[in-house]
C-alpha cells in the first residue's frame, strides 16, 4: 500500500514538473572591453591599434589616488597601455621610469604574452597641471602598480613578470622589495641602485673604464670645446633657432658648460666610440655636433628642463644621483663654478635626501631578491651602481662586455641568450613557452 502511494506521489510530481517550465536567468557574456570596464568602472578606456602578436590594445586612464593612505587628497589621471593576447598567457608589467610611449618590449616578444605598460606618476600625460611634490614618492608609485596588478590578476591568470629600463628597472627592484609575491619574475635592465645624491662610484668608473688614451682624448675634447667657447655658442644659437628652442632657465653659456661636464658620463653611458671624438683642430660645428650627439644640448632647453623636474626631485630626495668632476676643465669654466644637479630641481621645495630608502631596497635584492634577472653593459656609467646579489640568492646578473646603457638581451651572444632563456624557463615553469629572439 505504501508502495502505491509513493508511486502515485512520484507520478504527480513528475507531471507537475513537465507542466511547468523552469525560468533561468540569461547568461551574461561580456566582451573583453566590458570586462575591463567592470574592473575599472571609473576609468576612461579607449581601444587602440593592436600591433605585433597582440590581438587587442587599450589606453586606460585611471583616476589614481594622489595619496593611497588618504583618498581625500584627490586623484590624478594616470595613463596605462594594455596589450592583450590571451588571459592564460604570461603578463609583462612594464614599470616606466618616466613617460610611456606605447611599444612592444623585448620581454613581451620573448614570452609572446600580454603587456601592461604603466607611465610613472607625474610624468608625461600623467602629470597634473600643478604637481604636489609630497606625493611624488616611490612608495606611492609602488601602490599604483600593486593595486593595478591585483585587479588585473582577476583577468589574467598566467604568470606575471615585471620589467623596466634604467629608472624603470630601478622601479622594478623597488617594487620587488615592497611586494615580493606580486610577480613571479623580475627583469631589470641597466638599473642602478644609487648610494647618495652624488654617488662616487660613477666618478670612479669614469676614471677607470676604457683605455688611458681614450680617457685622455675625452679630456682633450672637453677642453677644446671650452677654448672655442664663442664659436660653439654660436652653433648652439643656430641650433636653438632652427629647432625653436629657448634657453631662459639656463643660459646657452651655462648649458654649454654643463654639457661639457656631463660629457664623460654620457660618453660611457651611451657607448661612445673613441675614434669618433673630434680633435682639438676640429671646427666649432664638428665639436658642437658631437657633443650634441652624445649629451644633447636640448637636454638644457626650457621644455626639457620643465619635463624633467619630477626626475630631479626623485633623484635628490630618494633615488640618489651622480656628481660632476670639474678637475679636467676647472680653469676654463666661467659660469658653473659649483656644478650641482640641484640646479635642475624644482625651486622652493623640500629636497631633503632620505639615505635609508635605497639602502633598504639594496639590502632586499642583494640578500633576498630571488628570481631577478639583471641586464647590464660593462661600460655603462650607471653599471657602477648595479646591485651585487649574494651567492645564495637565486638571481642571474648578465653584463655585456663593452656594452652600454642600450644593452638588451638581444645584444648577447647566442650562448649567453640561451643561458638567459633557460633561467627564465626554470623560474616560470615549463607551462610557459619561451620564444628566442631572432638574429
N, C-alpha and C positions, 0 to 999 in steps of 0.2 A: 504493500500500500504506500509506504514511504517512497519507494522507488518511483511509482507512477506520479506521485505529487511532485517529486523533484524533476521528473521528465517534463511534466506539463509546465512547470515554472521555467525551465530552460527554453522550451519552445516559445513560451510567451515573451521572454526577454529577447530571444533571437529575432522574433517578428518585429518587436518594437525598435530594435536597433536598425533593422533593414528599412523600416519605415521612416526613420529619422536620419538625416544626413548630418554628420558632424561638421561644424563650421571651423575651419582652420584659418589663422591669420596668414596673409600673403607673405612669402619670404622676401625680405628686403635685400636686393643685390646692389651693392654700391660700386660705382666706378672708382678707379684709383684716386682721382681728384677729390671725389666725395669723401673717401677715407681720410685724405689729408685734411679736408675741411673739418671733419669730426675731431681729428687730433688737435688741430689748431683753429678753433672756432673764431678767434678774433684776429686772425692773420689775413693779409691780402695775398692771395695765391694766383699766380699768372703762369699759364703754360708757355714754355719756350721751345725752341727747336732742339730736338734730341740729336746728338752727334755721336760719332764713333760707335761703340757697341750698345749704347743706351737706347731704350725704346720710348721713354718719356722724360721730359725735363721741366722743372718748375722753378720760378722765382718765388720765394716765400718771404714776405715782410712781416716779421713778428713785432708785436708790441712788447718789447723786452723791459723788464723792470730795471730802473736805474740802480736800485739797491735791493738785492734779493732778501735782505733782512728787514726791509721796510718798504712795502709796496706803496705806501702813501707818498713816497718820494717822487712817484711818477714813472713814466716809461719813455723809451726812445724807439725809433724804427730800426730794426735790426735785420739786415739782409742775409738770406740763406739761399743757396742754389742746390737743388736736389736733382740728381740724375738717376733714373730708375731703370732697372732691367728685370729683376726678379726678387721677390720678397725673401726667398730662401738662400739667395746668393750672399757672399760676404758684402759688408758695407764699409766703405772707406770714409772716415771722417777727416776732413781737411781743416785744420785749425790755422787759418791765415794769421800772419803776424800784423798785417796792415789791411789794405783794401782787398777786395776779392774781384777778380776778373774770371768769369766762368770759363773753365777749360778742363780737359781730362788729364788728371795727374798720372804720373808714371805708375804708381802703385795700383791705381784703378785699371790700368791697361794690363798689368801683370795678373790681376785677380779677375778681371772682367766682371766686376761686381757693381753694386750701387755706389754712388758717391754723394756725400753731403759736404758742401763747401761753405764754410762759415766765415763771414767777414768779421774781423776783430771789432769789438765795440768801440765806437767813437772814431772810426777810420772810414774813409771812402763815403759811400752813400749812407752808412750807419752813423754818421756824425751829426749830432744835434746842432742847431744853429748856434747855441751857446753851450759850451762844454762845462759841466760841473765836475771839476777835476777830481774831487774826492771820490767819485765813482769810477774813475779810470784806474782800477786796481786789478791785479791778476786774479785775485780770488773771486771778484765779481765776474770776470770773463769765464773763469772755470765753471761757475754756476750756470752761466749761459749754456756751455757745452753739456754739462751734466743733465740739466733739465731737458735739453733738446734730445739727447741720446736716450734718456729714459722714456720719453714719449715715442720716439721713432722705433724703439725696440718692440712696441706693440704691433708695429707694421712689419719690420724687418727682423726675421727670426734666425738669420745666419750669423756667422762670426763677424765681429767688429774689429776694425783696425784703424788707429789714429795715425795721421801723418802730417807733416808740415816742414817748411823750409826756412832756415835761418831763424828769425824771430818766431816764425810759425813753428819751427822744430823745437825751439826753446819752450813754446807753449805746450807742445806735445808732452815734454818731460814734466812740466809743472802740473799739467792735468793728470798725468800718470801718478805723480806723487800724492795728489789730493784724492783721487778716486781710482785706486789701483785696479778695480774689477770692472770698471765701465767698459773697457775694451779688452779684447783677447791679446792683441799685439800692438806695439807702438813702433813706428818707424820715424826717426828724427834725422832730417837731412841738415848737415853743416850747422848744427845747433850749438851755440856757446852757452856755458853757464858761468857768468862773469862774477869776479870776486869783489869789485869795488867800482865807484864811479870812474876811476881811471886805472883799469887793471894793467899792472906792469908786465903781465905775461905777453901782451900784444907787442909791447915795445921790445921785449927780449926776442920775440920771434922775428921782428923786422930786422934786427941786428945780426941774426944768425942764419936765416933761411937763404937759400940760393948760394951763389958764389961771391967771393970777395970782390971780384971785378964787376959783377952785376950791381952789387950794393954801392960800389964806388960810382958807377955810372948813374945810378939814381940820384945820388947826392949832387953830382955834377950838373944833372939836368935841373934839379931844384934851384941851384944857384944861378944857372944860366937864364932861367925864366925870370928871376927877380932882378938880375943885372940888365935884362931887356924889358924892364917893367913898363915903360911908357908905350913901347910898341905893342906889347902883349895886351895892355889895357885898351889900346885902340881896336885890337881884334875882338876883345870882349864886347866893346861898344857896338861894333859892326854886327856881331853875332846876336846881341840882345835886340838890336833894331830889326834885324831880319826875322827874328822869331818872336817879336812882340813881347819881350821880357822886360820887367822893371827890376831895378836894384835900389830899393829905398830902405828896406830893413837892414841890409848890408850894402855898403857902397861897393862899386866894382873893385876898388883897390883892396878893401877888406876881403871881398870874395876871392880875389886873386891870391892873397897871402894864405888864407885858409885852404884853398885848393892846393897850393904848394906844400903846405904842412900835411895835408891829407894824402898827398900823392904816394908815399911809400906804402901806407896801409892799403890803399885801393889797388896799387900795382900788384901786390902779392895776393890780395883777396880775389881779384878777378883774373888772375893768371896772365899778367903782362909778360911780354917777351923782351928779354934784354936787348936783343939785336934791333928791336924796333924803337928803342929810346933815342930821340934826336940828340945830336952832339951839340956842343956849345956854339958851333958855327952855323947852326940851322937858322932859318928865317923865323921871324916872330910868328908868322902864320903857321909854320910847321910846329913850332913849340906850342902855340895855343891849341891847334887841332889835336895834338897828342894828349895834353893834359885834359882837354875836353873829352877825349875818348876814354881816358882812364878814370878820371874823377867826375867829370861832368859839371861844367860851370853853371848849368841850370839848377844844380843842387842848391845854389845860394840865391836864386832869384826869389822874388816875393811870394809867388804862388807856392813853390815848393816849401819855402820857409813856413808858411801857414799850414800846409798839408802835414808837415812833419812835427808840428808842435806836440801832438799826443805821443809820438815816439820818444822824443827827448824827455818829456815828462816821465814816462815809464822807466826809461833808462836811468834817469837821475834819482828816482825815488825807490825803485825796487830791483830793476834788472841789472844795473851797472853798465859801464861803457868803457871807453878807452881814452887815453890822453894823446897829446901831441909832443913830439920831440923837436924842440927848436934849435938844438945844438948845431946841426949842419948849416943853418941859414940865419942864425941869430943876428949876425952883423948886417944882414940885408933887409930885415923886417923894419917897416916904418909905422904900421898902424896896429898890428896884432902883437902887442908886447907880452901879453899873458894869455895865450890861447886856452879856451875852455869851452866844453860843449854846453855849458850853461848859457852861452851866448845865443843858442838856438832854442832854448826852452821858453815856456810861457812866462810872462812877466807878472810880478806881484802875486805869485802862487807859492805855497809852501813846497819846497823841493828837498825836504829832509830825507836823507837816504836811510833805508831800513837794511842794515847789514845782515840781518838774520834770515830774510826771506829766501834768497837764493841758496844760502848755506843749507837750509833745511831741505830744499829740493835736491841739491847735490848729494847730501847725505843719503837721501832715499834712493836715488837712481844708482849711485855707486855701490850701495850695500844691499838694497832690496829690489832693485829695478829689473825684475825678470821679464823675459820676452820683449826686450827692446833691441831694435836694430839701429845702429848708428852708422851714418854715411858721412865721410869727410874727405877733403882734399888736403894733401900734405902741405902745400904752400899757402893755403888759405889762412889769412891772419886770424880769423875767428877760431880756427882749429886749435890755436894755442890755449883756448879756454874750454876745450872739449872735456867732458867728464871722463873719468877713468874707472870703468866698472871693476869691482874686485873679482878675483879669480873664481870665487864661489857663486857669483851671480850668473844666471842663465841669460846672458846677453851676447850680442855679436857686434863688434866695432870694426868697421872696414875703412881703411884710409888709402885713398888712391895716390900712388906715387906721383909727385909733382902736380897733383890735382889742385883745383881752385874752389872757390865758393860755388861754382857752377857744377860741381861734381854730382853725378846721379848714378844710379845702379847701371844704366846702360853704358857708362864710361869704363867700367871694369872689364877685365879680361873675361873670356867665356868661362874659364875655370873659377874665377872669383864670383862671377854671376851665379854659377851653379851652386857654389857654397852658400850664397845668399838664398837662393830658391829652396835649397834643401833645409835650411834653417827655418824659413817661413813655413814650409810644408810640415816640419816637425812640430812647430808651435801651433799651427792652425788645424792640424789633423788631416788625414787623407780623404776626408769627405770634401775638402776644398781643392779645386783644380788650379794649378799654377800654369800660367801661360808665359813661357820665356820670351823676353823681348827679342824682336828680330834684329839681325845685324844691321 
